[in-house]
Amino acid sequence: MTARQLGQAVRAERRKQGITQRELAMTCGTGLRFIVDLERGKATCQTGKALHVLQTLGLAVAVTGRDGDAGRGGA
C-alpha cells in the first residue's frame, strides 16, 4: 500500500461514516491540516497519528511479508 492508497482508504471510510475532515480531526486530537495531508497521501505524515486515525475509523493495518506470511516477531 502506498501513502496515496492509504489516504484514499481513509477518505473513503470517513465519507462512508458521514464524518467531516474537521470532525475527524477533533475526534483524533489532530489538526485539520493533518487529516487533509493524510487523505492526500502525504508520505511524511506521522505514523503514530495516522495509525490513531485508522483506529478511530475502525480500520486496521496488516503487515505481511512479500510471500504473504504475517510478519513474525524476533530477529
N, CA, C and O of each residue as an XYZ file, in Angstrom:
300
protein
N       0.851     -1.179      0.000
C       0.000      0.000      0.000
C       0.893      1.236      0.000
O       1.880      1.298      0.733
N       0.551      2.189     -0.800
C       1.290      3.455     -0.842
C       0.615      4.472      0.073
O      -0.505      4.263      0.537
N       1.317      5.574      0.323
C       0.737      6.645      1.135
C      -0.538      7.168      0.476
O      -1.505      7.510      1.157
N      -0.526      7.225     -0.828
C      -1.714      7.703     -1.552
C      -2.893      6.742     -1.380
O      -4.023      7.177     -1.160
N      -2.629      5.447     -1.479
C      -3.689      4.454     -1.301
C      -4.225      4.471      0.128
O      -5.426      4.311      0.348
N      -3.336      4.665      1.091
C      -3.766      4.764      2.485
C      -4.685      5.970      2.653
O      -5.730      5.877      3.296
N      -4.294      7.090      2.078
C      -5.115      8.293      2.145
C      -6.478      8.103      1.509
O      -7.489      8.569      2.033
N      -6.499      7.420      0.385
C      -7.770      7.152     -0.293
C      -8.662      6.267      0.566
O      -9.876      6.466      0.612
N      -8.066      5.289      1.249
C      -8.843      4.402      2.118
C      -9.417      5.184      3.298
O     -10.570      4.979      3.679
N      -8.620      6.073      3.871
C      -9.092      6.901      4.983
C     -10.244      7.784      4.527
O     -11.273      7.866      5.198
N     -10.073      8.441      3.394
C     -11.119      9.333      2.875
C     -12.413      8.560      2.605
O     -13.500      9.012      2.963
N     -12.286      7.396      1.972
C     -13.469      6.599      1.637
C     -14.224      6.183      2.896
O     -15.451      6.272      2.943
N     -13.504      5.733      3.906
C     -14.157      5.300      5.143
C     -14.771      6.476      5.888
O     -15.868      6.368      6.437
N     -14.060      7.601      5.904
C     -14.597      8.792      6.581
C     -15.907      9.223      5.923
O     -16.888      9.516      6.606
N     -15.910      9.259      4.620
C     -17.123      9.654      3.893
C     -18.246      8.637      4.098
O     -19.409      9.009      4.254
N     -17.891      7.358      4.098
C     -18.877      6.299      4.324
C     -19.574      6.499      5.669
O     -20.776      6.267      5.797
N     -18.805      6.932      6.668
C     -19.346      7.145      8.003
C     -20.002      8.526      8.170
O     -20.553      8.828      9.229
N     -19.941      9.352      7.131
C     -20.578     10.658      7.180
C     -19.888     11.648      8.104
O     -20.536     12.512      8.694
N     -18.574     11.521      8.230
C     -17.802     12.386      9.113
C     -17.047     13.412      8.270
O     -16.492     13.066      7.227
N     -17.024     14.651      8.705
C     -16.240     15.666      8.001
C     -14.782     15.553      8.419
O     -14.464     14.945      9.441
N     -13.907     16.137      7.628
C     -12.491     16.157      7.984
C     -12.297     16.874      9.321
O     -11.506     16.431     10.154
N     -12.998     17.949      9.523
C     -12.887     18.714     10.772
C     -13.333     17.870     11.967
O     -12.679     17.879     13.010
N     -14.440     17.143     11.822
C     -14.929     16.285     12.903
C     -13.921     15.178     13.222
O     -13.675     14.873     14.388
N     -13.342     14.583     12.180
C     -12.358     13.530     12.392
C     -11.132     14.079     13.110
O     -10.608     13.448     14.027
N     -10.682     15.243     12.695
C      -9.530     15.870     13.337
C      -9.808     16.128     14.813
O      -8.955     15.864     15.660
N     -10.979     16.635     15.122
C     -11.324     16.919     16.514
C     -11.398     15.634     17.334
O     -10.923     15.593     18.469
N     -11.986     14.595     16.770
C     -12.108     13.315     17.462
C     -10.739     12.698     17.731
O     -10.516     12.106     18.787
N      -9.831     12.838     16.780
C      -8.499     12.235     16.894
C      -7.513     13.114     17.658
O      -6.428     12.661     18.024
N      -7.887     14.365     17.898
C      -6.970     15.271     18.567
C      -5.833     15.739     17.677
O      -4.745     16.056     18.157
N      -6.092     15.778     16.386
C      -5.096     16.273     15.430
C      -5.616     17.556     14.806
O      -6.765     17.943     15.023
N      -4.782     18.198     14.046
C      -5.213     19.369     13.307
C      -5.904     18.975     12.011
O      -5.683     17.887     11.478
N      -6.729     19.859     11.522
C      -7.401     19.634     10.242
C      -6.370     19.421      9.138
O      -6.559     18.569      8.270
N      -5.283     20.188      9.167
C      -4.240     20.081      8.140
C      -3.683     18.658      8.075
O      -3.385     18.164      6.988
N      -3.537     17.991      9.234
C      -3.025     16.617      9.237
C      -3.965     15.685      8.486
O      -3.515     14.866      7.685
N      -5.258     15.801      8.733
C      -6.240     14.943      8.056
C      -6.214     15.202      6.555
O      -6.248     14.263      5.760
N      -6.155     16.459      6.172
C      -6.104     16.812      4.750
C      -4.861     16.197      4.109
O      -4.946     15.579      3.047
N      -3.704     16.368      4.758
C      -2.460     15.820      4.215
C      -2.492     14.293      4.153
O      -2.042     13.706      3.169
N      -3.016     13.652      5.184
C      -3.116     12.197      5.208
C      -3.965     11.698      4.053
O      -3.579     10.762      3.353
N      -5.113     12.316      3.852
C      -6.012     11.888      2.774
C      -5.426     12.166      1.394
O      -5.776     11.489      0.427
N      -4.550     13.140      1.294
C      -3.896     13.442      0.013
C      -2.699     12.530     -0.242
O      -2.100     12.573     -1.317
N      -2.352     11.708      0.743
C      -1.257     10.769      0.553
C       0.113     11.338      0.828
O       1.104     10.857      0.279
N       0.190     12.358      1.672
C       1.488     12.944      2.012
C       2.346     11.881      2.692
O       1.984     11.355      3.745
N       3.469     11.578      2.088
C       4.310     10.478      2.556
C       4.987     10.761      3.889
O       5.441      9.829      4.554
N       5.066     12.015      4.292
C       5.774     12.344      5.527
C       4.847     12.519      6.726
O       5.273     13.044      7.754
N       3.603     12.096      6.618
C       2.687     12.168      7.761
C       3.203     11.267      8.879
O       3.775     10.209      8.617
N       2.999     11.687     10.115
C       3.469     10.931     11.267
C       2.723      9.598     11.376
O       1.492      9.556     11.362
N       3.477      8.538     11.483
C       2.905      7.193     11.518
C       1.970      6.998     12.705
O       0.877      6.454     12.547
N       2.383      7.434     13.882
C       1.553      7.263     15.077
C       0.209      7.935     14.950
O      -0.821      7.364     15.309
N       0.219      9.156     14.437
C      -1.040      9.879     14.246
C      -1.896      9.192     13.190
O      -3.111      9.074     13.346
N      -1.258      8.743     12.120
C      -2.002      8.066     11.056
C      -2.655      6.792     11.581
O      -3.807      6.505     11.256
N      -1.924      6.028     12.391
C      -2.484      4.806     12.966
C      -3.643      5.127     13.903
O      -4.615      4.374     13.963
N      -3.551      6.231     14.632
C      -4.650      6.640     15.521
C      -5.907      6.983     14.705
O      -7.019      6.627     15.095
N      -5.724      7.669     13.580
C      -6.856      7.989     12.706
C      -7.494      6.705     12.191
O      -8.718      6.576     12.186
N      -6.666      5.754     11.756
C      -7.204      4.474     11.268
C      -8.002      3.775     12.356
O      -9.095      3.270     12.101
N      -7.464      3.744     13.559
C      -8.151      3.102     14.680
C      -9.479      3.799     14.967
O     -10.488      3.137     15.207
N      -9.481      5.106     14.943
C     -10.699      5.870     15.194
C     -11.785      5.532     14.175
O     -12.965      5.466     14.518
N     -11.381      5.320     12.925
C     -12.337      4.975     11.870
C     -12.704      3.486     11.855
O     -13.573      3.064     11.091
N     -12.045      2.703     12.696
C     -12.319      1.265     12.717
C     -11.584      0.500     11.637
O     -11.980     -0.611     11.282
N     -10.511      1.086     11.109
C      -9.707      0.421     10.092
C      -8.511     -0.251     10.751
O      -8.085      0.156     11.832
N      -7.971     -1.270     10.109
C      -6.817     -1.986     10.641
C      -5.731     -2.069      9.581
O      -6.001     -2.000      8.382
N      -4.508     -2.218     10.043
C      -3.364     -2.394      9.156
C      -2.799     -3.784      9.402
O      -2.615     -4.193     10.548
N      -2.527     -4.496      8.337
C      -1.912     -5.821      8.445
C      -0.547     -5.768      7.773
O      -0.412     -5.239      6.670
N       0.456     -6.312      8.436
C       1.803     -6.349      7.882
C       2.089     -7.776      7.442
O       1.992     -8.712      8.235
N       2.438     -7.932      6.183
C       2.753     -9.248      5.659
C       4.085     -9.192      4.924
O       4.497     -8.140      4.436
N       4.739    -10.321      4.855
C       5.971    -10.417      4.092
C       5.657    -10.489      2.605
O       4.497    -10.614      2.212
N       6.657    -10.413      1.814
C       6.450    -10.477      0.362
C       5.839    -11.793     -0.081
O       5.189    -11.871     -1.124
N       6.056    -12.839      0.732
C       5.469    -14.128      0.393
C       4.049    -14.279      0.932
O       3.429    -15.330      0.773
N       3.531    -13.215      1.576
C       2.159    -13.241      2.066
C       2.009    -13.667      3.511
O       0.921    -13.560      4.076
N       3.093    -14.155      4.128
C       3.033    -14.555      5.534
C       3.043    -13.328      6.416
O       3.672    -12.321      6.091
N       2.342    -13.414      7.537
C       2.331    -12.305      8.500
C       3.728    -12.135      9.074
O       4.453    -13.111      9.270
N       4.100    -10.887      9.343
C       5.391    -10.610      9.950
C       5.492    -11.308     11.292
O       4.516    -11.365     12.039
N       6.647    -11.832     11.599
C       6.843    -12.570     12.839
C       7.792    -11.782     13.741
O       8.754    -11.169     13.278
N       7.498    -11.817     15.032
C       8.377    -11.163     15.984
C       9.699    -11.893     16.093
O       9.802    -13.059     15.711
N      10.693    -11.226     16.604
C      12.010    -11.852     16.794
C      12.944    -11.519     15.660
O      12.535    -11.013     14.615
N      14.207    -11.814     15.886
C      15.221    -11.480     14.892
C      15.677    -12.672     14.109
O      16.532    -12.544     13.232
